[in-house]
Amino acid sequence: MDLGFVLTQSITQAIGVTAIIYLLATMGLNIQFGYTGLLNFGQIAFVAIGAYAIGVFMIQWQQNPWPSWMPWQTLVPNLWVAILYALLLSVILALILGIPTLRLRADYLAIVTIATGEIIRLAFKSTDPLGGSQGINGKMGQDFYDLNPFPQQDRFDFGPLTYTRADLWVVICGWVVIGLLLLLTWALMRSPWGRVLKGIREDEDAVRSLGKNTYLRKMQALILGGLFGALSGIFWAIAKQSVQPDSMVPAFTFFCYTILILGGAARVMGPVLGAIIFWFLLVFVEQFLLLLIDNGTITFLVPTQVGPIRFILVGLGLMLLMIYRPQGILGDKKELALDAR
Amino acid sequence: MHRGFARLLLALLGLVIGAVALTGVAQAAGPAIIAVVTDANKAPIAGVTVTVTGPDGFTGTGETGADGTATIEVPKSGKYVITLDESTIPGGAAVKDGPERTANVLSGNKKILFPVGVPDDGGGGGDSGGAGGITLDRVLQLILDGVVLSLIIALGALGLNLIFGTTGLSNFAHGELLTLGAFTAFVLNVWWGIDLLIAAPIAIALSGLLWGWGQNQILWKPLRKRGTGLIAAMIVSIGLAIALRYTILFIFGGTPKSYAQFAGQPGLELGPIFITPKAIVLSIIAIIVLVATILWLKSSRIGKATRAVSDNPALASASGVNVERVISVVWVVGAILAAYAGIFLGVTQNVVWTMGQFLLLTMFAAIVLGGLGTISGAIVGSFVVGITVQLSTLIVPTELKTGAALLLMIVLLLVRPQGLLGRPERVG
């Protein structure tokens, strides 16, 4: 282990699978919180629905149909149909979340969304037909990996970075999807529809007085952001081939907030910059500390204490960013009051 | 801004130095393997011996406690074999899928499940949890457990609601006030060897001073002066919660701990129900504390000023109320209540870094149910939430019980957004 290894690891992670999962979820959050000002603290609920839909439809209910008379094998013949179901389920979730809360004050949406995320996690954890506490593991993304066009070889080298054949395909597809969604976000946010969203963030009453149906627009923003979240979950299930209830914790959403505020909310490229820097720093700090412990430079830490240090830094980073630079790297302080509803 | 920054930096520096200094004293915090042994009805089984073997000839054994878990700390990450001694299972039942498991332990704790027996046997002596039959005895027991839980939630929720009422802050770091209180008592009690009966009051007073007054002085007061918005402040509190929680993990490690006294107290059987003497005493004190706090808010000068600030800070300020002083007092009271709740939880269950985090959402559910910002609402809401959580285990799996209370909150928001005791207010 040396500094070169640490740097390579950090770069690989900064553009790797985990960064893509967080980035997709954060892009959804950007639409909800960054542009519309909706305080969604339960983005993990959408991610969980997306990931579990793939796991349950592709593995769990193919092997043990539930209820046992349901012909899931004909209803969900392949991954692509499962993805459609996942997206549909996330729209339903957005409606369930939005209908009671979007007419209330912002903090109600915050508390209801974080509560829903927990309800969903606990429901998956305690229901055996949905995987139970062990989660779901298996080749849930086989249809996707079958399309892999790269030649059969063990490893692909790009300078210092090394990928397996499957990893390369996953990471490339992830970034292509992100590129398309960035384009979509950019186009939507310069359209009249996007301007209304920003208007709602700045002054909802003013927008309503101009005859716009703000409730409907907020609901549309919640659904669109939720779809991004579900895509993050779908990518999670396919790339990691495993969904665990204990990964679906509220902290995921708070990491997304840190990424969003770091990069700059209400900027198309904000989440991208945020996710890359966030994961680079997180992995670099961890690996660098492990390196120093390994070669005996640091003696007052044991390797298991490095994990908590990362999270302490994330927490402090979120606090300091919010206090001293709420607009992040790319944002515009004048545009983003960050305190509208 | 520069003074504020210097101050914050100084505080953070202090935190880091303190943390590093404390680790010198702390036992090496390794990862742990947590074996969970449950019967066919998902009720925990106590007294089962679990053996762990791993790299470098490591062996460790543990025995499951009343909650059916045995925690075995392991020195480092690696591959471990966990074996359950089937001869120690009451009734001689066998483990589903065999008594041996292998696990790859990384940095965190690894939970291993051992389901025992087949679903149709009566299920030994397990007395709680799971979806057993609905009997009057069980309902009474769960209501009693619910009342105890409600008191803990109420202590936290009252402080959370007071802080929300006077400053408008939805404090996501309030759960950590419970954890900090419990761990302050842990340091005094276990590290420094002070008897818990003396350590607890000292810890509560220290919590009020350090975690309540100090937190407000160092962080929230400067933020209010800068005019930081409420949503920005809410996100700051989330960052603070993460930082505090993992600082506690960093210093104390992830294994659940108990205080030196009152740890394994035998329970009392009162007719059909079962309760430990420590829970009775702590509950009575909790009721006295809650009643005293409410009386203080209703009748004392500063209590009235607190309610005036909750109602309308600008008007209260114009009428000569020192708003900043009221807020300071509220933070101290909130931290004291939370510290007591934390110690209550630590004595009746155990002291662990996630204890406050798990209660935070139930506290929020309680004050939303009761009506955001109303004082009696927080208490009423806490009892609704606490009893719902426990009674729901009659119908839903034990793991889902918190979900039941959160669902109740969402349903209530649909029909009565202002909460049970709140005033209707049109927003949006």
Interface residues (C-beta under 8 A of the other chain):
Chain A: L39 I99 P100 T101 L102 R103 L104 R105 A106 D107 Y108 A110 I111 V112 I114 A115 T116 E118 I119 L122 A123 K125 S126 T127 S133 Q134 E204 T214 Y215 A251 F254 Y257 T258 I261 F300 L301 V302 P303 T304 Q305 V306 G307 P308 I309 F311 I312 V314 G315 L316 G317 L318 M319 L320 M322 I323 Y324 P326 A337 L338 D339 R341
Chain B: F5 L8 L12 V20 T23 G24 A28 A29 G30 P31 K76 S77 S107 G108 K111 L113 S170 L223 R226 T228 G229 L230 I231 A232 M234 I235 V236 I238 G239 L240 A241 I242 A243 L244 R245 Y246 T247 L249 F250 G253 L361 F364 A365 V368 L372 V396 P397 T398 E399 L400 T402 G403 L406 L407 M409 I410 L413 L414 P417 V427 G428
